[in-house]
Amino acid sequence: MSIKIIAVDMDGTFLTHDNQYDKERFLNQYAKMKEEGIRFVVASGNQYYQLRSFFPEIQKELTFIAENGAFIVDQDQELFVAKLEDADVQKVIAAINQYPSIKKIVCGKKSAYINESVDEDYFNRLNFYYPKLQRVKNFDHFDDTIFKVFLSCDENNFESILTELKESIGHIMTPVDCGHFGIDLIIPGINKAHGIQFLLDTWNTPEGEVIAFGDSGNDYEMLKMANYSFAMENAKPTIKEVADYTIASNDEGGVLEAIDWYFNKENMFK
């Protein structure tokens, strides 16, 4: 078993419910990755500026597939940026506006954007996931490259809105479950699997050398394409079905445990 890429989702996978991880254990593992020429790839729907903040000691060494594959940065160098045309952005906004209860964040390369009318508590909560977050009066125009929209729903309307948006704007942006009753609208074909394939091509790495970990709908394609895919115990049923194996939950450090299995040459597939 030869591995060159270890790709991890963050929320619900690598991070515990309170956004922590065993840093000492991971940094020891990361040192071994470097020795063996393995690249650690952070693959998340979250903003790039938030993701790098979790790895202050090594953030300039890592590779980030941010915004579900729309923004890829390797060792502090921008490799790929997706773009949604302005006209399509407005079509998507119009469709979302049919649901007044939905709160939305429009995500771009420079920043993310939220309506100025949202209350301070909600803004501060989302500011954690989007460190670069601007209040705007409306969503009519953005001086930015837009590549994703995040929607915050609730348990009662999540499934119906997800289904309806797939029908109404699925040809423009693909709605995916990103956990906690959130929906990411992503550009068709732009996802975590596309990001990993882009890196494989860029690095001239054989396709059979990827381990991936995830828990939610936006991890589906990545787990499906990885050679060794792991769903967390807390993962959605559809994710457990597509993954090769189910491991301990994010709160039990399942990802780090599986990485130890690999380095210790234990029977990780028992």
Buried (B, 14 or more C-beta within 10 A) or exposed (E): EEBBBBBBBBBBBBBBEEEEBEEEBBEEBBEEBEEEEBBBBBBBBBBBBBBBEBBEEBBEBBBBBBBBBBBBBBEEEEBBBBBBEEEBBEBBBEBBEEBEEBBBBBBBBEBBBBBEEBEEEEBEEBBEBBBBBBEBEEBEEBEBBBBBBBBBBEEEBBEEBBEBBBEBBEEBBBBBBBBEBBBBBBBEEBBBBBBBBBBBEEEEBEEEBBBBBBBBBBBBBBBEBBBBBBBBBBBBEBBBEBBBEBBBBBBBBBBBBBBBBBBEEEEBEE
